């Protein structure tokens, strides 16, 4: 059986999907964002597509599928979700519709769909990125939040408490959206800014699978750190949630209604919510799984009735009898119902190690050894993803983390303590960025 994976060429999850496919005896076919004129530079046999050219990308994948049929598909990250939906539609495979995937990827469209369905949404409006921030601020209610329409991971999201901070944040977002890496995406959505009311309260994430219209919740994550601005950098995810049961049911109900309002029907979803005394505000329901290495915080146990009963055991770093999220997603892409899977009994969590300041990364100490982060009780793994000599950029302009810390324990509170204790032992060397000055003779 063959599964198509649409992803960037550098996605964290690509290798994990490859390992899961090998255990399942499934052939994984890649479609990645790369130049078509290069002759397979990564030696992975991937179909070369360009995320900004959806029609040509769909045609290239469909042509390849006619020669070698595929049995299921998955998209990793926000950018390829619409292409994946269009391919699924063209090949008669189950998946989210192109219209639903496009709405889920656009913050304005999401707000409009949720408001039309009667769900809680903040006040909101959009303006061109070239608009005059002072003119906008003169009629605003504060606090408010400004956001790009189509960036993920809280990139470009800022809170403003008065006209002066609104002007500063707006100009900062304008500068971000005019950088070369954003322009290279060739996305007209980056010409518009969303302004909305700030929603106080606790924040949660929901990982789920929609199976022919029915939501199966894989995990509800608590975000224990307050996310009140001025930036909204996520750090710790913990599961299972410690929120009261009635509150969790309200979250699941709101996410279910939001997915229906967007038109999402079949495939992975990752939702973000804010909860306060007014109710559950669904911020987004992305038509893709949780991003990056965060998926390593989730493991599942197999019940009776699974399609793939006789498989090699999981690798050593995964407990016997448990499986990673990537394997569950591949199984679902091939038609298996998520009814047969439940999350492991242990509590688990991940810390996305924040970048403290802009500068050049030189290295990290305190990972190994008796006094290192890995020696902290309940820590599973410390994965540093920043590379030596890499220029680090924190949020709101940045789009990455220093790395990830993973922990498991009997309860979420112990996981939380372990993640913070491990992080406290890490020492990062970040040198100031020195500007390049051209000499008179250079």
C-alpha positions as a Python dict, from the first residue, in 0.01 Angstrom:
ca = {
    (1, 'X'): (0, 0, 0),
    (2, 'X'): (122, 349, -84),
    (3, 'X'): (63, 673, 108),
    (4, 'X'): (142, 1017, -28),
    (5, 'X'): (291, 1266, 221),
    (6, 'X'): (285, 1634, 127),
    (7, 'X'): (543, 1827, 329),
    (8, 'X'): (822, 2081, 319),
    (9, 'X'): (1163, 1942, 239),
    (10, 'X'): (1288, 2018, 592),
    (11, 'X'): (990, 1920, 807),
    (12, 'X'): (1070, 1768, 1148),
    (13, 'X'): (811, 1492, 1108),
    (14, 'X'): (927, 1356, 774),
    (15, 'X'): (1170, 1103, 923),
    (16, 'X'): (915, 993, 1184),
    (17, 'X'): (664, 920, 909),
    (18, 'X'): (929, 725, 721),
    (19, 'X'): (1003, 510, 1028),
    (20, 'X'): (632, 448, 1088),
    (21, 'X'): (574, 353, 725),
    (22, 'X'): (862, 104, 739),
    (23, 'X'): (713, -63, 1047),
    (24, 'X'): (375, -88, 876),
    (25, 'X'): (519, -223, 553),
    (26, 'X'): (377, 81, 373),
    (27, 'X'): (550, 262, 88),
    (28, 'X'): (572, 634, 157),
    (29, 'X'): (568, 867, -143),
    (30, 'X'): (672, 1229, -91),
    (31, 'X'): (550, 1545, -262),
    (32, 'X'): (765, 1834, -144),
    (33, 'X'): (809, 2201, -217),
    (34, 'X'): (1118, 2216, -436),
    (35, 'X'): (1244, 2329, -774),
    (36, 'X'): (1131, 2097, -1053),
    (37, 'X'): (1449, 2162, -1249),
    (38, 'X'): (1677, 1998, -993),
    (39, 'X'): (1731, 1627, -1035),
    (40, 'X'): (1613, 1481, -701),
    (41, 'X'): (1860, 1677, -480),
    (42, 'X'): (1753, 1497, -159),
    (43, 'X'): (1756, 1152, -322),
    (44, 'X'): (1410, 1073, -186),
    (45, 'X'): (1226, 1024, -515),
    (46, 'X'): (980, 1296, -420),
    (47, 'X'): (733, 1453, -660),
    (48, 'X'): (849, 1813, -706),
    (49, 'X'): (572, 2064, -640),
    (50, 'X'): (551, 2434, -552),
    (51, 'X'): (308, 2528, -276),
    (52, 'X'): (230, 2865, -436),
    (53, 'X'): (122, 2700, -764),
    (54, 'X'): (-161, 2477, -650),
    (55, 'X'): (-303, 2388, -991),
    (56, 'X'): (32, 2274, -1132),
    (57, 'X'): (114, 2088, -811),
    (58, 'X'): (-216, 1899, -818),
    (59, 'X'): (-162, 1809, -1184),
    (60, 'X'): (190, 1680, -1115),
    (61, 'X'): (73, 1460, -828),
    (62, 'X'): (-230, 1325, -1016),
    (63, 'X'): (-11, 1239, -1317),
    (64, 'X'): (230, 1052, -1092),
    (65, 'X'): (-58, 870, -921),
    (66, 'X'): (-189, 748, -1254),
    (67, 'X'): (143, 573, -1314),
    (68, 'X'): (174, 444, -957),
    (69, 'X'): (-159, 457, -770),
    (70, 'X'): (-171, 575, -409),
    (71, 'X'): (-406, 445, -141),
    (72, 'X'): (-410, 742, 97),
    (73, 'X'): (-256, 1082, 160),
    (74, 'X'): (-154, 1318, 440),
    (75, 'X'): (-45, 1680, 457),
    (76, 'X'): (205, 1806, 716),
    (77, 'X'): (200, 2179, 784),
    (78, 'X'): (-52, 2442, 677),
    (79, 'X'): (77, 2526, 331),
    (80, 'X'): (3, 2198, 147),
    (81, 'X'): (-341, 2131, 300),
    (82, 'X'): (-540, 2270, 7),
    (83, 'X'): (-325, 2088, -248),
    (84, 'X'): (-376, 1765, -53),
    (85, 'X'): (-753, 1821, -49),
    (86, 'X'): (-763, 1885, -423),
    (87, 'X'): (-556, 1573, -493),
    (88, 'X'): (-784, 1362, -273),
    (89, 'X'): (-1086, 1497, -460),
    (90, 'X'): (-927, 1426, -799),
    (91, 'X'): (-829, 1070, -703),
    (92, 'X'): (-1152, 983, -521),
    (93, 'X'): (-979, 943, -183),
    (94, 'X'): (-1141, 1047, 145),
    (95, 'X'): (-1023, 1378, 285),
    (96, 'X'): (-1115, 1731, 375),
    (97, 'X'): (-1268, 1934, 92),
    (98, 'X'): (-1057, 2203, -77),
    (99, 'X'): (-1300, 2472, 33),
    (100, 'X'): (-1286, 2362, 398),
    (101, 'X'): (-908, 2334, 394),
    (102, 'X'): (-877, 2684, 247),
    (103, 'X'): (-1111, 2829, 511),
    (104, 'X'): (-924, 2655, 792),
    (105, 'X'): (-593, 2798, 668),
    (106, 'X'): (-717, 3159, 664),
    (107, 'X'): (-783, 3334, 998),
    (108, 'X'): (-1040, 3572, 852),
    (109, 'X'): (-1234, 3295, 678),
    (110, 'X'): (-1226, 3089, 997),
    (111, 'X'): (-1371, 3377, 1202),
    (112, 'X'): (-1646, 3432, 946),
    (113, 'X'): (-1744, 3063, 935),
    (114, 'X'): (-1752, 3032, 1314),
    (115, 'X'): (-1953, 3352, 1357),
    (116, 'X'): (-2206, 3237, 1097),
    (117, 'X'): (-2245, 2909, 1289),
    (118, 'X'): (-2319, 3092, 1615),
    (119, 'X'): (-1992, 3008, 1790),
    (120, 'X'): (-1809, 3247, 2018),
    (121, 'X'): (-1573, 3477, 1828),
    (122, 'X'): (-1412, 3810, 1921),
    (123, 'X'): (-1493, 4125, 1727),
    (124, 'X'): (-1270, 4138, 1419),
    (125, 'X'): (-1201, 4315, 1091),
    (126, 'X'): (-928, 4317, 828),
    (127, 'X'): (-721, 4598, 680),
    (128, 'X'): (-450, 4613, 413),
    (129, 'X'): (-97, 4576, 546),
    (130, 'X'): (-25, 4916, 390),
    (131, 'X'): (-300, 5091, 596),
    (132, 'X'): (-232, 5381, 832),
    (133, 'X'): (-212, 5232, 1185),
    (134, 'X'): (-282, 5567, 1352),
    (135, 'X'): (-609, 5605, 1164),
    (136, 'X'): (-712, 5251, 1261),
    (137, 'X'): (-617, 5294, 1626),
    (138, 'X'): (-830, 5606, 1666),
    (139, 'X'): (-1149, 5396, 1667),
    (140, 'X'): (-1027, 5075, 1834),
    (141, 'X'): (-1129, 4914, 2160),
    (142, 'X'): (-831, 4792, 2361),
    (143, 'X'): (-677, 4550, 2433),
    (144, 'X'): (-673, 4401, 2085),
    (145, 'X'): (-460, 4160, 1884),
    (146, 'X'): (-321, 4191, 1532),
    (147, 'X'): (-243, 3884, 1323),
    (148, 'X'): (-130, 3782, 976),
    (149, 'X'): (-396, 3581, 794),
    (150, 'X'): (-184, 3282, 700),
    (151, 'X'): (120, 3238, 926),
    (152, 'X'): (121, 2967, 1193),
    (153, 'X'): (284, 2908, 1529),
    (154, 'X'): (193, 3254, 1669),
    (155, 'X'): (429, 3414, 1421),
    (156, 'X'): (344, 3780, 1377),
    (157, 'X'): (74, 3776, 1647),
    (158, 'X'): (93, 4073, 1886),
    (159, 'X'): (-123, 4237, 2151),
    (160, 'X'): (-178, 4613, 2169),
    (161, 'X'): (-310, 4792, 2477),
    (162, 'X'): (-323, 5148, 2345),
    (163, 'X'): (-278, 5346, 2021),
    (164, 'X'): (99, 5373, 2063),
    (165, 'X'): (153, 4997, 2108),
    (166, 'X'): (-90, 4929, 1822),
    (167, 'X'): (113, 5148, 1589),
    (168, 'X'): (437, 4976, 1694),
    (169, 'X'): (290, 4628, 1650),
    (170, 'X'): (130, 4710, 1315),
    (171, 'X'): (453, 4846, 1170),
    (172, 'X'): (640, 4547, 1305),
    (173, 'X'): (396, 4307, 1137),
    (174, 'X'): (417, 4505, 813),
    (175, 'X'): (796, 4470, 818),
    (176, 'X'): (767, 4095, 878),
    (177, 'X'): (521, 4044, 591),
    (178, 'X'): (754, 4233, 357),
    (179, 'X'): (1060, 4016, 430),
    (180, 'X'): (1202, 3805, 145),
    (181, 'X'): (1106, 3469, 302),
    (182, 'X'): (741, 3575, 326),
    (183, 'X'): (739, 3723, -24),
    (184, 'X'): (881, 3395, -154),
    (185, 'X'): (557, 3222, -54),
    (186, 'X'): (370, 3429, -319),
    (187, 'X'): (59, 3432, -105),
    (188, 'X'): (-177, 3728, -148),
    (189, 'X'): (-315, 3662, 202),
    (190, 'X'): (3, 3822, 336),
    (191, 'X'): (-123, 4157, 205),
    (192, 'X'): (-394, 4169, 473),
    (193, 'X'): (-389, 4204, 853),
    (194, 'X'): (-655, 4076, 1095),
    (195, 'X'): (-741, 4295, 1393),
    (196, 'X'): (-954, 4139, 1667),
    (197, 'X'): (-1045, 4173, 2032),
    (198, 'X'): (-815, 4016, 2288),
    (199, 'X'): (-968, 3705, 2449),
    (200, 'X'): (-861, 3653, 2812),
    (201, 'X'): (-854, 3307, 2967),
    (202, 'X'): (-678, 2971, 2961),
    (203, 'X'): (-558, 2818, 2638),
    (204, 'X'): (-593, 2457, 2523),
    (205, 'X'): (-510, 2253, 2215),
    (206, 'X'): (-706, 1956, 2080),
    (207, 'X'): (-553, 1686, 1861),
    (208, 'X'): (-807, 1481, 1673),
    (209, 'X'): (-903, 1275, 1373),
    (210, 'X'): (-1222, 1336, 1179),
    (211, 'X'): (-1346, 1003, 1047),
    (212, 'X'): (-1619, 1056, 787),
    (213, 'X'): (-1752, 1352, 981),
    (214, 'X'): (-1713, 1213, 1336),
    (215, 'X'): (-1450, 1374, 1559),
    (216, 'X'): (-1227, 1133, 1753),
    (217, 'X'): (-1027, 1324, 2015),
    (218, 'X'): (-673, 1190, 2050),
    (219, 'X'): (-563, 1435, 2320),
    (220, 'X'): (-654, 1760, 2493),
    (221, 'X'): (-345, 1961, 2584),
    (222, 'X'): (-324, 2215, 2864),
    (223, 'X'): (-102, 2516, 2803),
    (224, 'X'): (-6, 2598, 3163),
    (225, 'X'): (185, 2920, 3091),
    (226, 'X'): (-31, 3234, 3057),
    (227, 'X'): (-52, 3353, 2696),
    (228, 'X'): (-151, 3715, 2747),
    (229, 'X'): (98, 3893, 2524),
    (230, 'X'): (247, 4112, 2405),
    (231, 'X'): (362, 3806, 2208),
    (232, 'X'): (212, 3459, 2223),
    (233, 'X'): (503, 3216, 2226),
    (234, 'X'): (386, 2867, 2316),
    (235, 'X'): (614, 2674, 2548),
    (236, 'X'): (459, 2375, 2730),
    (237, 'X'): (188, 2129, 2622),
    (238, 'X'): (58, 1882, 2883),
    (239, 'X'): (-184, 1594, 2847),
    (240, 'X'): (-418, 1467, 2983),
    (241, 'X'): (-581, 1796, 3065),
    (242, 'X'): (-636, 1891, 3428),
    (243, 'X'): (-938, 2101, 3336),
    (244, 'X'): (-1268, 1990, 3489),
    (245, 'X'): (-1459, 1726, 3292),
    (246, 'X'): (-1748, 1957, 3209),
    (247, 'X'): (-1501, 2208, 3072),
    (248, 'X'): (-1332, 1943, 2857),
    (249, 'X'): (-1669, 1836, 2719),
    (250, 'X'): (-1742, 2199, 2631),
    (251, 'X'): (-1408, 2225, 2451),
    (252, 'X'): (-1473, 1910, 2248),
    (253, 'X'): (-1824, 2028, 2165),
    (254, 'X'): (-1696, 2367, 2047),
    (255, 'X'): (-1421, 2210, 1833),
    (256, 'X'): (-1673, 1966, 1682),
    (257, 'X'): (-1906, 2252, 1592),
    (258, 'X'): (-1617, 2457, 1456),
    (259, 'X'): (-1500, 2172, 1232),
    (260, 'X'): (-1854, 2133, 1101),
    (261, 'X'): (-1881, 2509, 1041),
    (262, 'X'): (-1561, 2503, 836),
    (263, 'X'): (-1673, 2195, 646),
    (264, 'X'): (-1388, 1970, 762),
    (265, 'X'): (-1486, 1605, 739),
    (266, 'X'): (-1208, 1347, 712),
    (267, 'X'): (-848, 1362, 828),
    (268, 'X'): (-628, 1508, 1102),
    (269, 'X'): (-726, 1829, 1279),
    (270, 'X'): (-539, 2042, 1530),
    (271, 'X'): (-748, 2299, 1718),
    (272, 'X'): (-654, 2587, 1947),
    (273, 'X'): (-904, 2728, 2201),
    (274, 'X'): (-934, 2995, 2468),
    (275, 'X'): (-1169, 2935, 2760),
    (276, 'X'): (-1308, 3193, 3000),
    (277, 'X'): (-1631, 3258, 3189),
    (278, 'X'): (-1797, 3360, 2861),
    (279, 'X'): (-1741, 3020, 2702),
    (280, 'X'): (-1507, 2842, 2461),
    (281, 'X'): (-1355, 3051, 2183),
    (282, 'X'): (-1212, 2833, 1906),
    (283, 'X'): (-914, 3017, 1759),
    (284, 'X'): (-848, 2773, 1476),
    (285, 'X'): (-911, 2421, 1353),
    (286, 'X'): (-620, 2341, 1121),
    (287, 'X'): (-667, 2065, 863),
    (288, 'X'): (-342, 1893, 962),
    (289, 'X'): (-181, 1723, 1264),
    (290, 'X'): (20, 1891, 1536),
    (291, 'X'): (339, 2035, 1393),
    (292, 'X'): (707, 1970, 1430),
    (293, 'X'): (848, 1730, 1685),
    (294, 'X'): (560, 1793, 1928),
    (295, 'X'): (395, 1477, 1798),
    (296, 'X'): (657, 1279, 1993),
    (297, 'X'): (463, 1366, 2309),
    (298, 'X'): (179, 1139, 2194),
    (299, 'X'): (177, 759, 2207),
    (300, 'X'): (-115, 525, 2158),
    (301, 'X'): (-219, 174, 2249),
    (302, 'X'): (-383, -61, 2006),
    (303, 'X'): (-722, -217, 2066),
    (304, 'X'): (-899, -509, 1904),
    (305, 'X'): (-1001, -478, 1541),
    (306, 'X'): (-707, -288, 1395),
    (307, 'X'): (-623, -355, 1032),
    (308, 'X'): (-253, -409, 1105),
    (309, 'X'): (-240, -665, 1384),
    (310, 'X'): (91, -836, 1314),
    (311, 'X'): (371, -583, 1299),
    (312, 'X'): (731, -560, 1417),
    (313, 'X'): (765, -420, 1767),
    (314, 'X'): (817, -49, 1810),
    (315, 'X'): (1177, 79, 1836),
    (316, 'X'): (1350, 86, 2172),
    (317, 'X'): (1265, 448, 2250),
    (318, 'X'): (893, 365, 2231),
    (319, 'X'): (746, 150, 2505),
    (320, 'X'): (637, -198, 2402),
    (321, 'X'): (278, -198, 2283),
    (322, 'X'): (260, 176, 2214),
    (323, 'X'): (274, 354, 1881),
    (324, 'X'): (357, 711, 1776),
    (325, 'X'): (108, 955, 1628),
    (326, 'X'): (260, 925, 1281),
    (327, 'X'): (170, 556, 1270),
    (328, 'X'): (-189, 629, 1371),
    (329, 'X'): (-214, 892, 1097),
    (330, 'X'): (-83, 653, 832),
    (331, 'X'): (-328, 386, 942),
    (332, 'X'): (-614, 635, 922),
    (333, 'X'): (-503, 748, 576),
    (334, 'X'): (-534, 384, 469),
    (335, 'X'): (-889, 354, 600),
    (336, 'X'): (-852, 238, 959),
    (337, 'X'): (-1096, 385, 1212),
    (338, 'X'): (-940, 561, 1513),
    (339, 'X'): (-1189, 373, 1733),
    (340, 'X'): (-922, 109, 1793),
    (341, 'X'): (-668, 344, 1950),
    (342, 'X'): (-638, 519, 2288),
    (343, 'X'): (-366, 740, 2430),
    (344, 'X'): (-119, 578, 2670),
    (345, 'X'): (-203, 580, 3045),
    (346, 'X'): (93, 799, 3143),
    (347, 'X'): (76, 1177, 3137),
    (348, 'X'): (309, 1335, 2884),
    (349, 'X'): (424, 1673, 2769),
    (350, 'X'): (661, 1874, 2558),
    (351, 'X'): (840, 2203, 2604),
    (352, 'X'): (916, 2400, 2289),
    (353, 'X'): (1238, 2568, 2404),
    (354, 'X'): (1196, 2941, 2341),
    (355, 'X'): (1459, 3162, 2182),
    (356, 'X'): (1545, 3420, 2450),
    (357, 'X'): (1702, 3680, 2221),
    (358, 'X'): (1819, 3741, 1867),
    (359, 'X'): (2174, 3631, 1795),
    (360, 'X'): (2401, 3364, 1652),
    (361, 'X'): (2370, 3021, 1813),
    (362, 'X'): (2706, 2879, 1918),
    (363, 'X'): (2605, 2578, 2123),
    (364, 'X'): (2440, 2443, 2435),
    (365, 'X'): (2568, 2295, 2762),
    (366, 'X'): (2384, 2106, 3031),
    (367, 'X'): (2211, 1844, 2819),
    (368, 'X'): (2396, 1527, 2928),
    (369, 'X'): (2576, 1420, 3245),
    (370, 'X'): (2461, 1364, 3601),
    (371, 'X'): (2364, 1729, 3636),
    (372, 'X'): (2224, 1765, 3285),
    (373, 'X'): (1868, 1806, 3164),
    (374, 'X'): (1846, 1443, 3055),
    (375, 'X'): (1915, 1330, 3412),
    (376, 'X'): (1601, 1498, 3548),
    (377, 'X'): (1346, 1241, 3661),
    (378, 'X'): (1070, 1170, 3405),
    (379, 'X'): (1258, 1330, 3113),
    (380, 'X'): (1240, 1115, 2800),
    (381, 'X'): (1448, 1318, 2560),
    (382, 'X'): (1608, 1656, 2500),
    (383, 'X'): (1633, 1735, 2130),
    (384, 'X'): (1824, 2049, 2030),
    (385, 'X'): (1722, 2143, 1676),
    (386, 'X'): (1907, 2475, 1639),
    (387, 'X'): (2228, 2440, 1439),
    (388, 'X'): (2566, 2595, 1525),
    (389, 'X'): (2612, 2938, 1362),
    (390, 'X'): (2239, 2963, 1293),
    (391, 'X'): (2091, 3310, 1330),
    (392, 'X'): (1819, 3285, 1594),
    (393, 'X'): (1512, 3507, 1574),
    (394, 'X'): (1256, 3504, 1857),
    (395, 'X'): (886, 3564, 1815),
    (396, 'X'): (701, 3749, 1680),
    (397, 'X'): (932, 3746, 1376),
    (398, 'X'): (1082, 3401, 1434),
    (399, 'X'): (949, 3070, 1305),
    (400, 'X'): (1144, 2810, 1503),
    (401, 'X'): (1255, 2697, 1849),
    (402, 'X'): (1588, 2606, 2003),
    (403, 'X'): (1464, 2251, 2049),
    (404, 'X'): (1222, 2031, 2239),
    (405, 'X'): (1211, 1860, 2579),
    (406, 'X'): (985, 1557, 2633),
    (407, 'X'): (868, 1403, 2960),
    (408, 'X'): (635, 1131, 3090),
    (409, 'X'): (511, 1070, 3444),
    (410, 'X'): (214, 943, 3642),
    (411, 'X'): (43, 1282, 3632),
    (412, 'X'): (63, 1605, 3432),
    (413, 'X'): (188, 1811, 3728),
    (414, 'X'): (499, 1592, 3753),
    (415, 'X'): (554, 1627, 3378),
    (416, 'X'): (529, 2004, 3409),
    (417, 'X'): (785, 2014, 3691),
    (418, 'X'): (1025, 1788, 3502),
    (419, 'X'): (1011, 1999, 3185),
    (420, 'X'): (1083, 2320, 3376),
    (421, 'X'): (1363, 2161, 3580),
    (422, 'X'): (1529, 2023, 3268),
    (423, 'X'): (1504, 2357, 3090),
    (424, 'X'): (1665, 2531, 3388),
    (425, 'X'): (1977, 2313, 3346),
    (426, 'X'): (2035, 2413, 2984),
    (427, 'X'): (2282, 2691, 2906),
    (428, 'X'): (2269, 2835, 2556),
    (429, 'X'): (2554, 3031, 2401),
    (430, 'X'): (2405, 3302, 2181),
    (431, 'X'): (2638, 3572, 2051),
    (432, 'X'): (2528, 3914, 1927),
    (433, 'X'): (2465, 3943, 1557),
    (434, 'X'): (2729, 4164, 1404),
    (435, 'X'): (2621, 4360, 1096),
    (436, 'X'): (2820, 4309, 778),
    (437, 'X'): (2999, 4631, 679),
    (438, 'X'): (3142, 4658, 332),
    (439, 'X'): (3481, 4826, 313),
    (440, 'X'): (3560, 5099, 65),
    (441, 'X'): (3773, 4856, -130),
    (442, 'X'): (3525, 4566, -111),
}
